[in-house]
């Protein structure tokens, strides 16, 4: 006898409590192997493919693409240990059942929830299994999403018999939040529905049927002729004013919601202050050109300006460790952190993300640049893991790539400071007592005033500017 196991949305780590379904990778009736990815979800930090710890036949999916599910909510159910008699229709050649039983074996799963961990069993070829005509509920035009109260027992059958409805009266038997939301959207009173699920449970199919009945009634009403039609004279007809356009409402969720929460918390909890300075970056640009020219055409990747600025920041944090810290408000303590995990702001199609270069204080400019390039590519493809987006101790924000000169950075909570860099462009500048055209950049530092005073913040920013203007200053710390 096949057993139906329920796979719930796992804890994806880093304190995440919900995820949005972006794309289903399997459908009801597909055969899945242990640890095969079954759904792609978007959390507040990254896009993640979630593998199923069971091998078997998918019997139900919970949630549509675009909907949000909390951690612990059912994702899908899998029939494990099914036999030819329980899942294959009469006349089937039995190959699908044989393939399925060979994969599931003992019916145990790996228990893993993230791609790249566990048994690493190869993904099975997706195959549709035709259920028996008398063992599954009749599917409406839109696939029904059953509401599951809890994980089914290991002895539960693959499906419930058609038409098995418990006539018990009582409170509205609805568990699925999707069903409730669908009913609210279409103004369906759930108290007037009779559920077709076990114990009278109201399923999505029941709500869909009620929606169709309401639409049919509205069509019939519209088709009836009016009792006393009113014909307006052409000379007195007045065009009715156009209805005002409805404002567009965009949910704050996913990356956008995480950014909103982070920035709001930063502004509400951190007493920040900003100082800025213009610096002559002509020598820095010349030093970068010389470094890249010395490497030759096949001497490895080019050193970027961002990598040089990142290396300057790590040297500055070594001199001013107050800015590489965080505030423990509960203990009323400033916690100075031993290492520099440097975050850098990256704009992607999914929104603004801040990948983190681990142990940046131990890397040179070339190593930092290679890691920035690797993390940037992962960010563009949406493949950054939550661990690669958390744990930063200081953030570098190069908004100059957007063609702006300056900005006021907002601290990436719970860090203590952020350095903003504007565009580097030719400007009039007094150089050695004479007016000249130089490559000028504006540097802005926003800092938590609880961890230091303006003298420390000004010293940090001045050291960064000195290194930009005279890169040889860095030789003392290399």
Number of C-alpha atoms within 10 A of each C-alpha: 15 22 21 27 25 25 21 20 21 22 16 18 9 12 8 14 16 22 27 21 22 19 15 16 15 18 19 16 20 20 27 28 26 26 27 23 21 20 21 19 24 22 23 19 25 21 24 23 20 22 26 31 22 27 30 32 31 25 22 24 23 21 23 15 14 13 13 20 22 15 16 13 19 23 22 24 26 28 30 27 23 25 16 17 13 18 24 19 15 13 6 13 11 16 11 19 23 13 15 28 20 14 23 22 14 11 19 14 18 17 17 18 22 18 15 10 12 15 13 13 12 11 15 17 11 15 16 14 20 14 17 14 12 12 15 15 17 13 9 12 9 9 14 20 18 21 24 22 12 11 13 14 11 14 11 14 17 23 20 15 15 14 13 13 16 14 12 9 10 8 8 16 20 21 16 21 13 21 24 18 12 15 18 12 9 13 11 18 13 20 12 9 18 20 23 20 25 18 14 20 23 25 26 26 23 19 23 21 14 19 16 11 12 14 12 12 11 11 11 9 11 10 9 8 8 9 6 6 7 7 7 9 8 7 6 7 9 9 6 6 6 6 6 6 6 6 6 6 6 7 8 12 18 21 19 18 13 17 19 13 14 16 15 13 15 20 14 9 13 19 11 18 18 20 15 20 15 15 21 25 24 19 17 20 19 11 16 17 15 11 13 16 12 10 13 11 10 7 10 11 14 19 19 20 17 18 21 22 20 27 26 23 25 26 21 22 21 18 15 17 19 23 26 26 23 22 19 11 9 6 7 8 12 16 13 16 14 13 19 25 22 26 27 25 18 19 14 14 9 16 13 15 24 23 29 25 25 19 15 21 20 12 15 15 19 17 16 25 23 17 19 23 15 11 21 21 14 15 26 16 12 17 15 20 16 20 13 20 20 15 19 24 26 27 28 22 22 21 19 18 12 9 11 14 18 20 18 16 22 23 25 22 22 20 21 28 30 25 27 23 25 22 19 22 17 15 13 11 16 12 11 7 7 8 10 13 15 19 20 22 24 22 24 22 24 20 27 28 17 15 21 15 13 14 9 17 24 16 14 23 22 18 21 27 22 18 24 24 19 16 20 14 15 17 8 7 12 8
